[in-house]
Amino acid sequence: MNVIWKDMQDLIETSSAPGDPPAAIAPLSDWALFLDLDGTLLNLAPTPEAVRAGPRLRTSLNALRAAAGGALAVVTGRRIAVVDALFPDHRFAVAGLHGAEIRPAPGAPLLVPGTAPDAPGFSAARAWAQRGARQAPGLRFEDKTAAFALHYRLAPDHGETVAAIMAEALTLAGPGYKLRSGKAVVELGPADADKGRAVARLMTLPPFAGRRPFAAGDDVTDEDMFRTVNDMGGLTMLVGPASRFAASAAATRLDSPQDFRNWLEGLTG
């Protein structure tokens, strides 16, 4: 075994192959954990509503949060309300909508409310995308209040159609918004929100402040988070195939959400 950064010798051990995951991050009381949801903690599903968080994962995350002194946050493109529905027995700190809404601790008020803007341009863009979703079977519109997305997982041949629809939606929405492409999805949301900024903001607040950050994610929207955590001297992990790792800022990798869930369980025994 060898260490991947000399200043982490007492904290992280990993095998010698580049990109291999650390055997452990310890003690957990020194770490702040930022975990993506879909494709990282949870298996991807044909539609957003079809994802499930099993009781084993719910128990594991609660134990992990306790071991980390509460410094665990879910960082996701979903709304905070969706995360709460997936984990009905527990409440976590959450950065939702890629940071357009942030709850820094369970029961705390939102730092950023993530409310739907009244701007006519945003309303027109949302209506355009809703109509566009009817252009082909399998296209699905997802309304996230302060953002919206067009999914084509069930219509994989229509990626270019979705890209064109959402490009026009961006024109209608105006300069305060940007597009984010993910796995069979294109999303329009606030231009000043991304996962990196969300993590940076949480790292200024207790119980995250003063700890070493760890971030895990699976998609291109997680790269902002990886870069931010790397700049802070933390550890980053891609959950996904080796072909994706070559283009990622992540320092380590695991193959699948199941592998990642198993690794998390190992952190608390």
Backbone torsions as a table, in degrees:
resi	resn	phi	psi	omega
1	MET	NA	146.6	175.1
2	ASN	-141.8	166.7	-177.3
3	VAL	-95.5	151.9	-178.2
4	ILE	-93.4	-21.4	172.5
5	TRP	-138.3	134.4	-172.3
6	LYS	-63.3	-29.3	-179.1
7	ASP	-81.0	2.5	178.1
8	MET	-113.5	20.9	-170.0
9	GLN	-58.2	-33.2	-179.6
10	ASP	-89.7	-1.1	-172.1
11	LEU	-113.7	-40.1	-170.4
12	ILE	-129.9	131.0	170.7
13	GLU	-124.2	142.2	-179.4
14	THR	-145.3	162.0	175.1
15	SER	-72.5	170.4	-170.4
16	SER	-77.9	-16.9	-177.9
17	ALA	-72.5	132.1	178.8
18	PRO	-57.5	135.7	177.4
19	GLY	86.9	-8.3	178.0
20	ASP	-65.7	146.5	-178.7
21	PRO	-72.4	153.3	175.1
22	PRO	-67.7	148.3	175.9
23	ALA	-65.4	-33.1	-179.1
24	ALA	-163.2	157.1	165.3
25	ILE	-119.3	117.3	-171.0
26	ALA	-149.9	149.7	-8.3
27	PRO	-74.7	149.0	-177.3
28	LEU	-63.1	-22.1	178.7
29	SER	-66.4	-12.5	177.4
30	ASP	-92.0	-4.1	-169.1
31	TRP	-114.4	151.7	167.7
32	ALA	-115.7	124.6	-170.8
33	LEU	-106.9	127.5	-179.9
34	PHE	-125.0	112.4	-168.0
35	LEU	-122.1	123.6	172.6
36	ASP	-67.6	161.0	-174.9
37	LEU	-99.9	-78.8	-174.6
38	ASP	-69.0	126.9	179.1
39	GLY	85.2	-6.4	179.3
40	THR	-120.8	-70.9	172.7
41	LEU	-75.9	-34.7	-175.5
42	LEU	-117.4	146.4	171.8
43	ASN	-65.6	143.4	173.2
44	LEU	-66.4	151.5	-178.5
45	ALA	-131.7	162.5	-179.2
46	PRO	-58.0	-33.9	177.7
47	THR	-132.0	156.2	-179.1
48	PRO	-58.1	-34.6	-177.8
49	GLU	-72.4	-15.7	-173.8
50	ALA	-85.0	-7.4	-179.2
51	VAL	-71.5	150.9	-178.7
52	ARG	-137.6	144.2	172.5
53	ALA	-111.0	109.0	-176.6
54	GLY	-71.3	163.4	-178.2
55	PRO	-61.3	-31.4	179.4
56	ARG	-65.0	-42.6	177.8
57	LEU	-66.5	-42.0	179.8
58	ARG	-59.6	-43.0	178.6
59	THR	-66.2	-42.6	-178.8
60	SER	-62.5	-45.2	-179.4
61	LEU	-65.6	-37.5	179.4
62	ASN	-66.0	-40.8	177.3
63	ALA	-65.4	-38.3	-179.8
64	LEU	-66.6	-42.8	178.5
65	ARG	-61.6	-42.2	178.9
66	ALA	-63.0	-43.4	-179.3
67	ALA	-65.7	-29.6	179.4
68	ALA	-90.8	12.2	178.4
69	GLY	64.5	29.1	179.0
70	GLY	89.0	-4.7	-175.2
71	ALA	-85.8	63.6	176.4
72	LEU	-135.1	128.6	178.7
73	ALA	-131.9	140.6	170.2
74	VAL	-87.9	125.6	-178.2
75	VAL	-117.7	112.0	-164.7
76	THR	-147.0	162.3	170.2
77	GLY	-82.0	-10.1	178.0
78	ARG	-76.6	163.6	172.0
79	ARG	-74.1	153.9	178.3
80	ILE	-58.7	-37.0	-179.9
81	ALA	-61.6	-33.5	178.2
82	VAL	-68.9	-41.7	177.5
83	VAL	-61.1	-43.6	179.2
84	ASP	-61.8	-38.0	179.0
85	ALA	-68.1	-33.3	178.8
86	LEU	-72.4	-27.9	-179.9
87	PHE	-123.4	69.6	-172.0
88	PRO	-66.2	-22.9	-177.4
89	ASP	-88.5	-9.5	-175.2
90	HIS	-138.8	156.0	173.3
91	ARG	-124.7	135.1	-179.0
92	PHE	-121.0	160.1	164.1
93	ALA	-63.8	138.6	-175.6
94	VAL	-140.8	134.9	163.4
95	ALA	-106.8	107.0	-177.1
96	GLY	-100.9	165.2	178.8
97	LEU	51.9	42.3	-179.3
98	HIS	58.3	29.2	179.2
99	GLY	99.3	0.3	177.2
100	ALA	-73.6	-15.4	168.5
101	GLU	-140.1	137.2	-175.3
102	ILE	-136.2	127.3	169.9
103	ARG	-114.2	109.6	-170.8
104	PRO	-74.6	-15.5	179.7
105	ALA	-158.9	156.2	177.3
106	PRO	-56.7	129.3	179.1
107	GLY	82.0	-7.1	-179.7
108	ALA	-79.3	152.7	175.0
109	PRO	-67.6	156.7	-179.9
110	LEU	-70.3	133.6	172.7
111	LEU	-70.7	-40.7	177.9
112	VAL	-125.2	120.0	-168.9
113	PRO	-72.9	-25.7	-179.3
114	GLY	65.7	31.1	-179.1
115	THR	-80.6	156.8	-178.9
116	ALA	-69.0	128.1	177.5
117	PRO	-70.8	152.0	179.1
118	ASP	-91.8	0.7	-175.0
119	ALA	-59.4	130.6	179.2
120	PRO	-57.4	-35.4	-179.7
121	GLY	-62.3	-42.1	179.0
122	PHE	-66.1	-42.0	178.8
123	SER	-62.6	-40.7	178.4
124	ALA	-66.0	-39.5	179.2
125	ALA	-64.6	-41.6	179.5
126	ARG	-64.4	-44.1	179.2
127	ALA	-63.5	-38.0	178.1
128	TRP	-61.9	-45.9	-179.3
129	ALA	-66.9	-35.8	176.7
130	GLN	-62.3	-43.5	177.1
131	ARG	-66.1	-38.6	179.6
132	GLY	-62.5	-31.5	179.8
133	ALA	-63.9	-18.4	-179.9
134	ARG	-89.2	2.6	-177.3
135	GLN	-73.4	-24.4	-177.4
136	ALA	-149.3	141.8	174.8
137	PRO	-59.4	136.8	178.3
138	GLY	99.1	-19.6	174.4
139	LEU	-73.2	139.6	-176.4
140	ARG	-136.4	127.5	177.5
141	PHE	-90.8	133.7	176.6
142	GLU	-121.7	118.3	179.6
143	ASP	-92.0	119.9	179.9
144	LYS	-110.4	17.6	179.9
145	THR	74.1	-73.2	179.5
146	ALA	-88.1	1.3	178.8
147	ALA	-155.3	168.1	172.3
148	PHE	-150.2	160.0	-175.0
149	ALA	-138.5	153.6	174.9
150	LEU	-121.9	116.7	-176.1
151	HIS	-99.5	143.8	176.4
152	TYR	-134.7	28.8	177.8
153	ARG	-61.2	-34.0	179.3
154	LEU	-89.9	0.4	177.3
155	ALA	-139.0	64.2	-170.7
156	PRO	-62.7	-18.8	178.9
157	ASP	-81.5	-2.0	-174.1
158	HIS	-109.2	25.0	177.7
159	GLY	-59.9	-40.7	179.7
160	GLU	-68.6	-36.4	176.6
161	THR	-60.9	-46.2	179.4
162	VAL	-63.2	-42.3	179.4
163	ALA	-59.6	-40.9	-179.8
164	ALA	-68.6	-41.7	179.1
165	ILE	-61.0	-46.1	-176.1
166	MET	-74.1	-28.2	174.6
167	ALA	-63.7	-41.6	176.8
168	GLU	-67.6	-37.3	177.3
169	ALA	-60.3	-39.7	178.5
170	LEU	-63.5	-41.7	177.9
171	THR	-60.1	-41.8	179.4
172	LEU	-68.0	-38.7	-175.9
173	ALA	-69.5	-38.2	178.1
174	GLY	102.8	-178.4	-169.8
175	PRO	-71.9	-9.3	178.7
176	GLY	-79.9	3.1	-175.3
177	TYR	-129.6	163.7	175.4
178	LYS	-146.6	162.6	177.4
179	LEU	-97.0	145.0	172.9
180	ARG	-127.3	124.7	177.2
181	SER	-98.0	137.6	177.1
182	GLY	-134.1	-155.6	-178.9
183	LYS	-76.0	102.3	179.7
184	ALA	58.6	38.4	179.3
185	VAL	-156.0	146.5	168.8
186	VAL	-127.7	131.6	-175.7
187	GLU	-122.0	144.6	172.5
188	LEU	-113.4	128.2	179.9
189	GLY	-154.3	-179.4	-178.4
190	PRO	-56.1	137.2	-176.2
191	ALA	-70.1	-24.6	-175.4
192	ASP	-93.2	11.7	-179.8
193	ALA	-113.4	129.4	168.4
194	ASP	-154.0	166.2	-173.7
195	LYS	-68.0	-29.8	177.5
196	GLY	-63.8	-45.7	178.6
197	ARG	-64.7	-36.6	179.2
198	ALA	-63.3	-45.3	179.2
199	VAL	-63.9	-43.8	180.0
200	ALA	-58.9	-39.6	180.0
201	ARG	-68.8	-44.4	179.2
202	LEU	-62.6	-32.9	-178.5
203	MET	-69.7	-7.9	175.1
204	THR	-92.0	-4.9	-172.3
205	LEU	-116.0	150.4	172.2
206	PRO	-71.2	147.6	2.7
207	PRO	-91.3	11.5	-175.3
208	PHE	-79.4	-33.2	-173.6
209	ALA	-59.5	139.7	176.9
210	GLY	83.6	0.6	-179.6
211	ARG	-103.7	169.8	176.1
212	ARG	-92.7	124.6	-174.7
213	PRO	-80.8	145.4	170.9
214	PHE	-126.1	134.1	-179.9
215	ALA	-133.2	139.1	177.0
216	ALA	-131.7	137.5	178.8
217	GLY	-161.8	173.7	-173.8
218	ASP	-127.0	-11.2	-167.5
219	ASP	-124.7	171.8	-179.2
220	VAL	-63.4	-26.3	178.2
221	THR	-70.5	-12.3	176.8
222	ASP	-88.0	-8.3	-175.9
223	GLU	-66.2	-34.5	175.0
224	ASP	-59.8	-41.5	178.2
225	MET	-65.1	-43.0	178.9
226	PHE	-59.8	-46.3	-177.7
227	ARG	-64.0	-41.0	179.0
228	THR	-62.6	-46.3	-178.3
229	VAL	-67.4	-39.8	175.7
230	ASN	-59.4	-43.0	-179.7
231	ASP	-64.1	-25.5	178.4
232	MET	-87.0	1.8	-179.0
233	GLY	80.0	21.7	-179.1
234	GLY	-92.9	-162.2	-178.5
235	LEU	-121.7	137.4	-179.3
236	THR	-125.7	145.5	-176.4
237	MET	-137.1	125.5	172.5
238	LEU	-89.1	134.2	173.2
239	VAL	-106.7	103.2	-176.6
240	GLY	162.6	-176.7	-173.5
241	PRO	-69.5	158.5	-179.0
242	ALA	-61.8	-32.6	179.9
243	SER	-61.2	-33.5	178.2
244	ARG	-74.5	-31.1	-175.2
245	PHE	-63.2	-33.4	-177.3
246	ALA	-61.0	-27.1	-178.0
247	ALA	-103.8	9.2	-174.1
248	SER	-103.6	153.0	173.5
249	ALA	-83.2	-3.6	-178.8
250	ALA	-66.3	147.2	-178.6
251	ALA	-90.4	-24.7	-177.7
252	THR	-135.7	171.9	-173.7
253	ARG	-151.9	146.8	166.5
254	LEU	-129.2	154.6	-170.8
255	ASP	-72.1	-36.4	-166.8
256	SER	-152.0	163.9	173.9
257	PRO	-57.2	-36.7	178.8
258	GLN	-64.0	-41.8	176.2
259	ASP	-61.3	-40.2	-180.0
260	PHE	-66.9	-42.6	177.7
261	ARG	-61.3	-40.8	177.8
262	ASN	-62.4	-42.0	179.7
263	TRP	-63.0	-43.0	178.3
264	LEU	-61.2	-41.8	178.7
265	GLU	-59.4	-38.3	179.8
266	GLY	-64.8	-25.0	-179.2
267	LEU	-67.2	-26.9	-179.8
268	THR	-111.5	7.9	178.7
269	GLY	75.8	NA	NA
